[in-house]
Amino acid sequence: MGILEELKGTLGVLENVLPDFFEGAVNHLSEIRNDTYTVKKKAMTDAAREYFSNETALKLEYDLYNHAKGKILHAINLNNNQQFLSEIVRANAETENIAVLFQLSVKLLEK
């Protein structure tokens, strides 16, 4: 289960967890064209959002969504950290110069 707002991150996690099925999925994301849009869309007010998320049957849907979002954001963070550590290990194997390794670490953290 993923969330559309974090599609790139979700696909990145899936590439690592199920590489046989999702290898290269993030790269293909740029090829997808989205021509759908809502005409005359009005933003939901905070009061309306509060009402729907607490006072209606949609409360359970909001609870499920928020739970799934928390889980996928946590997985994305772990995935990013894993990629960061992999880059550090690779760089360490390629160089003995601690200054170069430090500079690479700083660049990776800025991403």
Stockholm file with secondary structure:
# STOCKHOLM 1.0

chainA/1-111         MGILEELKGTLGVLENVLPDFFEGAVNHLSEIRNDTYTVKKKAMTDAAREYFSNETALKLEYDLYNHAKGKILHAINLNNNQQFLSEIVRANAETENIAVLFQLSVKLLEK
#=GR chainA/1-111 SS CCCGGGHHHHHHHHHHHCHHHHTTHHHHGGGCCCCCCCTTCCCCCHHHHHHHHHHSTHHHHHHHHHHHHHHHHHHHHHHHHHHHHHHHHHHHHHCCCHHHHHHHHHHHHHC
#=GC SS_cons         CCCGGGHHHHHHHHHHHCHHHHTTHHHHGGGCCCCCCCTTCCCCCHHHHHHHHHHSTHHHHHHHHHHHHHHHHHHHHHHHHHHHHHHHHHHHHHCCCHHHHHHHHHHHHHC
//
